[in-house]
């Protein structure tokens, strides 16, 4: 999958996975205060129970999307691709990949990044957790420290404005409902395993 450059292209990928009504809702959505509050509450609850696992953006994003879908009427998509800092890829390499093959398991081995999009807004519950961890990429850790500071949990911003924060979310694949459900199973297993330890 090639990198998606704008909302129109992303809308076509959403339509291919979820139909044109989902793509239309995605492009026209505007977040209000009520949805913002639900989003924050869901993220705080999830981050409190989700274990700090390396390379878990897919599991964390799927779990957040499922939680949001049950509490919001907003158009929610799980998207995979490259995350770059100041133009340099940190996760992913901008190269095409086979989405169905990568996300055919409950815990994919893949070097890219996965995030949630609520309409045209990037919602990333993994970025700060990764940046603050001891095994997070140094360039991401440094950037997050200088740009956002300590103790942040959730990044939410308009996709168009992420570049103003030095971040580049480069979508390449929109996950299907089945793939999100499969990842949610992996997230549930990770949460249960952490509770048993």
N, C-alpha and C positions, 0 to 999 in steps of 0.2 A: 504494500500500500504506500503510495506516495504521500508526502506531507500535504495536508489540507491547508490552504492559504487564507480562506475567508469563510464567513458564515453561510454564504450561498453554497459553497462546496461542501461544507460540513452538513448543511441541510440535506443535500443529495445523499450523503452517506447515511444520515439518520433515516431518510425515507427508504433507502434500500433495506435497512434492518427492521424498521418499525412502522413504515408507511408514511404517506404524504401528510395526513393529519398531524402526526407526531412532529414532522419536520416544520410544518407551519406554526404549530404551537411553540416549538423551540425558538424559532426566529422572532416571534412577536412578544415573547414573555418579558415582563419588566418586574423585577423583584420589589416587593413592598416590605414595610417594617414587620408585618406579621410573619411573612415567610422567612425573613432574616432571623427573627427570634426562634422560629422552629428549627431552622438550620443550625443555629448556634447550640441550641439545647440538645439536638440529636448528636452533634459532633462531640460535645462535652461528655455525654453519656457513653458514647462509643469509645472515646479515647480513655475513659476511666476503666474499661474492662478489656480493651484489646491489648494483648501483650506487645512489648517493644521488640518486634521481630525484624531482622534485616530483610530488605527487598520485599516488603509486604504492601506496597502501594496498591496492587491489584486487589488483595483481600480486603484491605481497609476501605478502599473506594467502593467496592461492591457492597460491603456491609453498610456503609453510609448511605449509598443509593437506595438500598432496600428499606432502611429505616426512614429515609425521607419520603419515599413513595407511599408509605403507609400513613404519613402525617401531613402531606402537602398535596395540593392539586397541581403543582407546577410540573412543567416538562423536565424530566430528569434523565440524563444519559450518562453512561460510563464510557470514557474515551481513553484510548491508548495511543502513545506516541513518544516523542522526544521532549525532554525538559532540558532547556539550555539556560545558562547563566551568562549574561553579557555576551550572548551569541555562541558560546562554547557549550556543546552538548555535555550534560552531566549524566543523564540517563537516556539511553537510546543513542542511535547513531545516524538518524535521518534516512537510513536505508530501508527499502521496502521489506515487509515481513508478512508471513502468512498468518493472519489473525485467527482464523478458525483452528489452525494447528497449535498456535501458542496458547490460546485460551480453551483448549480441549481438555485441560486438567483442572483440578480444584486448587492447585497451587503451582502456577506456571513458572518455569525457569526461563527468565527473559530479562534482558538488561535495560528495557525501556521503562517508561513511567505510565501510571494509570491514575486518572483523576475523574471527578464527577463534573458534569456541566449541568447547571440548572438554567435552562434557556441559554443565553449568551454569557453566563457567568461561570468562571472557573471556580470550583470548590475543591480544595486540596487539603485533606486531613493528614496526609503523610509527609509533606514537605518539611514542616518544622520538626517533627519527630525524627526524621532522617538527619536533618541538619544539626540537631542538638546531640545526636548520638555519637559515641566515640568512633564508630566505623563509618560515619557519613563522609562523603567526598569533601575534601578540604575547601575547594572552591565554593561549594554550596554552603558549607558551615560559615565561612568567612562572609559571604554575601548576606546571608540571613542575619548574622550578628550585626553587621554594619547597617543594613537596611531596616530590619524589623526589631532587633534587640532580643532579649531573652524572654523565655516563658510564654511563647505564643503557641496556640494549639491548632488553629484553622486559618487557612488563607482563602479569602473570597474576594474576587474582583472581576470586573468586566474583562472578558477575554482581550478586548482591544487595549485595555489599560495595563495589562500585565507587563508589557515592554517598558512602561515608565518606571517599573520597579526592578528592571534589569532581568526579568524572567521572560522566557519564551516557551509557551506551551504550544507544541506543534503536533496537532492531532493527525493520526494516520489510520485509525481504525475505531469504529463505533461498535461496542460489544452488543451482542444480541441478548434478549431476555434470558435465554437458556444459559449463555455463558456467564451472565451476572449471577444467576441462580447457582451455577456450579461453583463460582468463586465464593458466594455467600456460604456454601457448605464448607469450603476450606476455612473461611473466617470463623465460622461457628466452631469447627474442630479446634482451631488455634485458641479460641477463647476458653473452651471447655478444658483443653489440655493445660492451659495456664492456671485455671482454677483448681485443677487436680494436683498441681505441684506444691 
